[in-house]
Amino acid sequence: MLYPNLEPERPIAYWRPVGGVRHGLEPDEPPFPGQERATLCGLRITVVRASEVDWLAPTCEPCWSESRSRRDARAG
């Protein structure tokens, strides 16, 4: 490791719009269209290529709540 303690922080979640709602995806790897992934709210979704308009969809409240809990736990 070239610079100890300066590694980039992992994301809390990757966000993707699917079915009219933006879901948080588990941050184990970046999502790609066609993948089946677990959401923070417990659903299994297939990642799609989102349009610019898709990103205006409302955020899944359970995913948002879980992402905030994970963020707060990381900071604590």
N, CA and C atoms as an extended XYZ file, in Angstrom:
228
Properties=species:S:1:pos:R:3:atomname:S:1:resname:S:1:resid:I:1 pbc="F F F"
N         0.857       -1.177        0.000 N   MET     1
C         0.000        0.000        0.000 CA  MET     1
C         0.899        1.234        0.000 C   MET     1
N         0.669        2.109       -0.920 N   LEU     2
C         1.502        3.293       -1.072 CA  LEU     2
C         1.234        4.343       -0.003 C   LEU     2
N        -0.042        4.591        0.300 N   TYR     3
C        -0.415        5.613        1.283 CA  TYR     3
C        -1.366        5.007        2.311 C   TYR     3
N        -0.837        4.535        3.438 N   PRO     4
C        -1.725        3.942        4.441 CA  PRO     4
C        -2.752        4.945        4.953 C   PRO     4
N        -3.932        4.433        5.287 N   ASN     5
C        -5.036        5.242        5.823 CA  ASN     5
C        -5.627        6.231        4.821 C   ASN     5
N        -5.268        6.119        3.566 N   LEU     6
C        -5.818        7.016        2.540 CA  LEU     6
C        -6.551        6.242        1.454 C   LEU     6
N        -7.055        5.074        1.804 N   GLU     7
C        -7.814        4.306        0.836 CA  GLU     7
C        -9.185        4.941        0.645 C   GLU     7
N        -9.748        4.877       -0.563 N   PRO     8
C       -11.081        5.445       -0.778 CA  PRO     8
C       -12.125        4.702        0.044 C   PRO     8
N       -13.099        5.428        0.521 N   GLU     9
C       -14.175        4.837        1.297 CA  GLU     9
C       -15.146        4.134        0.363 C   GLU     9
N       -15.589        2.949        0.769 N   ARG    10
C       -16.571        2.218       -0.038 CA  ARG    10
C       -17.917        2.910        0.054 C   ARG    10
N       -18.694        2.848       -1.021 N   PRO    11
C       -20.024        3.466       -0.971 CA  PRO    11
C       -20.946        2.715       -0.014 C   PRO    11
N       -21.930        3.414        0.496 N   ILE    12
C       -22.952        2.797        1.345 CA  ILE    12
C       -23.878        1.945        0.479 C   ILE    12
N       -24.199        2.448       -0.707 N   ALA    13
C       -25.084        1.746       -1.639 CA  ALA    13
C       -24.862        2.301       -3.037 C   ALA    13
N       -25.207        1.514       -4.025 N   TYR    14
C       -25.299        1.988       -5.402 CA  TYR    14
C       -26.781        2.177       -5.669 C   TYR    14
N       -27.159        3.321       -6.206 N   TRP    15
C       -28.569        3.626       -6.450 CA  TRP    15
C       -28.911        3.404       -7.913 C   TRP    15
N       -30.025        2.717       -8.157 N   ARG    16
C       -30.485        2.477       -9.525 CA  ARG    16
C       -32.006        2.542       -9.565 C   ARG    16
N       -32.551        3.246      -10.574 N   PRO    17
C       -34.003        3.272      -10.739 CA  PRO    17
C       -34.484        2.002      -11.440 C   PRO    17
N       -35.492        1.381      -10.829 N   VAL    18
C       -36.103        0.170      -11.398 CA  VAL    18
C       -37.586        0.194      -11.059 C   VAL    18
N       -38.421        0.073      -12.046 N   GLY    19
C       -39.860       -0.004      -11.811 CA  GLY    19
C       -40.453        1.266      -11.218 C   GLY    19
N       -39.904        2.411      -11.567 N   GLY    20
C       -40.458        3.683      -11.112 CA  GLY    20
C       -39.990        4.137       -9.739 C   GLY    20
N       -39.005        3.433       -9.158 N   VAL    21
C       -38.470        3.789       -7.843 CA  VAL    21
C       -36.952        3.618       -7.869 C   VAL    21
N       -36.236        4.522       -7.191 N   ARG    22
C       -34.780        4.365       -7.073 CA  ARG    22
C       -34.480        3.522       -5.841 C   ARG    22
N       -33.838        2.382       -6.072 N   HIS    23
C       -33.482        1.466       -4.994 CA  HIS    23
C       -31.985        1.547       -4.713 C   HIS    23
N       -31.647        1.323       -3.446 N   GLY    24
C       -30.251        1.179       -3.059 CA  GLY    24
C       -29.848       -0.274       -3.221 C   GLY    24
N       -28.710       -0.492       -3.867 N   LEU    25
C       -28.199       -1.850       -4.075 CA  LEU    25
C       -27.036       -2.107       -3.131 C   LEU    25
N       -26.883       -3.354       -2.747 N   GLU    26
C       -25.746       -3.728       -1.910 CA  GLU    26
C       -24.454       -3.264       -2.598 C   GLU    26
N       -23.497       -2.734       -1.819 N   PRO    27
C       -22.304       -2.134       -2.419 CA  PRO    27
C       -21.167       -3.108       -2.693 C   PRO    27
N       -21.445       -4.402       -2.845 N   ASP    28
C       -20.374       -5.369       -3.038 CA  ASP    28
C       -19.643       -5.193       -4.372 C   ASP    28
N       -20.327       -4.700       -5.386 N   GLU    29
C       -19.707       -4.421       -6.691 CA  GLU    29
C       -20.592       -3.430       -7.446 C   GLU    29
N       -20.003       -2.631       -8.359 N   PRO    30
C       -20.833       -1.709       -9.142 CA  PRO    30
C       -21.859       -2.483       -9.970 C   PRO    30
N       -23.072       -1.955      -10.090 N   PRO    31
C       -24.113       -2.648      -10.853 CA  PRO    31
C       -23.980       -2.420      -12.357 C   PRO    31
N       -24.346       -3.435      -13.116 N   PHE    32
C       -24.343       -3.350      -14.572 CA  PHE    32
C       -25.679       -3.851      -15.093 C   PHE    32
N       -26.182       -3.281      -16.202 N   PRO    33
C       -27.453       -3.740      -16.762 CA  PRO    33
C       -27.450       -5.251      -16.995 C   PRO    33
N       -28.570       -5.859      -16.625 N   GLY    34
C       -28.730       -7.296      -16.790 CA  GLY    34
C       -28.428       -8.098      -15.543 C   GLY    34
N       -27.727       -7.515      -14.592 N   GLN    35
C       -27.433       -8.229      -13.353 CA  GLN    35
C       -28.666       -8.320      -12.466 C   GLN    35
N       -28.794       -9.413      -11.763 N   GLU    36
C       -29.801       -9.517      -10.715 CA  GLU    36
C       -29.087       -9.166       -9.414 C   GLU    36
N       -29.683       -8.215       -8.672 N   ARG    37
C       -29.021       -7.716       -7.457 CA  ARG    37
C       -30.012       -7.597       -6.308 C   ARG    37
N       -29.482       -7.638       -5.098 N   ALA    38
C       -30.280       -7.437       -3.892 CA  ALA    38
C       -30.329       -5.948       -3.576 C   ALA    38
N       -31.494       -5.486       -3.161 N   THR    39
C       -31.644       -4.095       -2.747 CA  THR    39
C       -31.559       -4.011       -1.229 C   THR    39
N       -31.370       -2.815       -0.730 N   LEU    40
C       -31.296       -2.613        0.712 CA  LEU    40
C       -32.623       -2.903        1.396 C   LEU    40
N       -33.734       -2.852        0.637 N   CYS    41
C       -35.044       -3.137        1.222 CA  CYS    41
C       -35.407       -4.620        1.127 C   CYS    41
N       -34.523       -5.434        0.554 N   GLY    42
C       -34.747       -6.875        0.518 CA  GLY    42
C       -35.286       -7.439       -0.777 C   GLY    42
N       -35.537       -6.599       -1.775 N   LEU    43
C       -36.009       -7.097       -3.071 CA  LEU    43
C       -34.851       -7.644       -3.888 C   LEU    43
N       -35.160       -8.471       -4.863 N   ARG    44
C       -34.205       -8.890       -5.889 CA  ARG    44
C       -34.668       -8.228       -7.177 C   ARG    44
N       -33.806       -7.436       -7.796 N   ILE    45
C       -34.167       -6.732       -9.027 CA  ILE    45
C       -33.153       -7.055      -10.110 C   ILE    45
N       -33.563       -6.818      -11.357 N   THR    46
C       -32.646       -6.877      -12.478 CA  THR    46
C       -32.305       -5.450      -12.848 C   THR    46
N       -31.034       -5.144      -12.854 N   VAL    47
C       -30.571       -3.791      -13.165 CA  VAL    47
C       -30.835       -3.509      -14.639 C   VAL    47
N       -31.396       -2.343      -14.908 N   VAL    48
C       -31.687       -1.924      -16.277 CA  VAL    48
C       -30.873       -0.675      -16.608 C   VAL    48
N       -30.753       -0.396      -17.887 N   ARG    49
C       -30.096        0.848      -18.311 CA  ARG    49
C       -31.122        1.962      -18.132 C   ARG    49
N       -30.854        2.864      -17.222 N   ALA    50
C       -31.802        3.922      -16.869 CA  ALA    50
C       -31.656        5.132      -17.792 C   ALA    50
N       -32.797        5.730      -18.100 N   SER    51
C       -32.783        6.976      -18.875 CA  SER    51
C       -32.615        8.148      -17.911 C   SER    51
N       -32.402        9.326      -18.446 N   GLU    52
C       -32.289       10.515      -17.603 CA  GLU    52
C       -33.569       10.749      -16.812 C   GLU    52
N       -34.704       10.459      -17.407 N   VAL    53
C       -35.986       10.648      -16.732 CA  VAL    53
C       -36.160        9.628      -15.601 C   VAL    53
N       -35.653        8.410      -15.782 N   ASP    54
C       -35.766        7.386      -14.740 CA  ASP    54
C       -35.141        7.838      -13.424 C   ASP    54
N       -34.077        8.628      -13.503 N   TRP    55
C       -33.389        9.078      -12.298 CA  TRP    55
C       -34.227       10.059      -11.482 C   TRP    55
N       -35.314       10.570      -12.053 N   LEU    56
C       -36.202       11.482      -11.324 CA  LEU    56
C       -37.225       10.742      -10.467 C   LEU    56
N       -37.226        9.427      -10.537 N   ALA    57
C       -38.175        8.612       -9.760 CA  ALA    57
C       -37.947        8.823       -8.260 C   ALA    57
N       -38.986        8.646       -7.465 N   PRO    58
C       -38.813        8.787       -6.018 CA  PRO    58
C       -37.914        7.676       -5.462 C   PRO    58
N       -37.301        7.947       -4.342 N   THR    59
C       -36.430        6.986       -3.680 CA  THR    59
C       -37.253        6.032       -2.830 C   THR    59
N       -36.908        4.761       -2.868 N   CYS    60
C       -37.537        3.750       -2.022 CA  CYS    60
C       -37.250        4.116       -0.562 C   CYS    60
N       -38.301        4.358        0.211 N   GLU    61
C       -38.121        4.792        1.598 CA  GLU    61
C       -37.391        3.759        2.456 C   GLU    61
N       -37.725        2.465        2.362 N   PRO    62
C       -36.952        1.493        3.152 CA  PRO    62
C       -35.466        1.440        2.766 C   PRO    62
N       -35.159        1.570        1.480 N   CYS    63
C       -33.746        1.608        1.062 CA  CYS    63
C       -33.054        2.844        1.637 C   CYS    63
N       -33.738        3.983        1.590 N   TRP    64
C       -33.170        5.225        2.107 CA  TRP    64
C       -32.903        5.111        3.605 C   TRP    64
N       -33.854        4.559        4.321 N   SER    65
C       -33.710        4.398        5.765 CA  SER    65
C       -32.538        3.472        6.098 C   SER    65
N       -32.430        2.365        5.382 N   GLU    66
C       -31.328        1.431        5.611 CA  GLU    66
C       -29.987        2.060        5.268 C   GLU    66
N       -29.916        2.833        4.193 N   SER    67
C       -28.650        3.469        3.823 CA  SER    67
C       -28.223        4.479        4.889 C   SER    67
N       -29.175        5.216        5.463 N   ARG    68
C       -28.834        6.163        6.535 CA  ARG    68
C       -28.347        5.425        7.774 C   ARG    68
N       -28.974        4.302        8.099 N   SER    69
C       -28.532        3.516        9.254 CA  SER    69
C       -27.108        3.000        9.050 C   SER    69
N       -26.808        2.537        7.853 N   ARG    70
C       -25.461        2.058        7.558 CA  ARG    70
C       -24.446        3.191        7.607 C   ARG    70
N       -24.827        4.343        7.087 N   ARG    71
C       -23.932        5.500        7.128 CA  ARG    71
C       -23.631        5.896        8.572 C   ARG    71
N       -24.669        5.953        9.392 N   ASP    72
C       -24.494        6.350       10.784 CA  ASP    72
C       -23.651        5.334       11.559 C   ASP    72
N       -23.848        4.036       11.275 N   ALA    73
C       -23.069        2.999       11.940 CA  ALA    73
C       -21.601        3.092       11.546 C   ALA    73
N       -21.344        3.416       10.307 N   ARG    74
C       -19.965        3.562        9.826 CA  ARG    74
C       -19.276        4.755       10.492 C   ARG    74
N       -20.023        5.833       10.674 N   ALA    75
C       -19.462        7.047       11.263 CA  ALA    75
C       -19.216        6.893       12.766 C   ALA    75
N       -19.973        5.986       13.421 N   GLY    76
C       -19.924        5.838       14.870 CA  GLY    76
C       -18.719        5.129       15.338 C   GLY    76
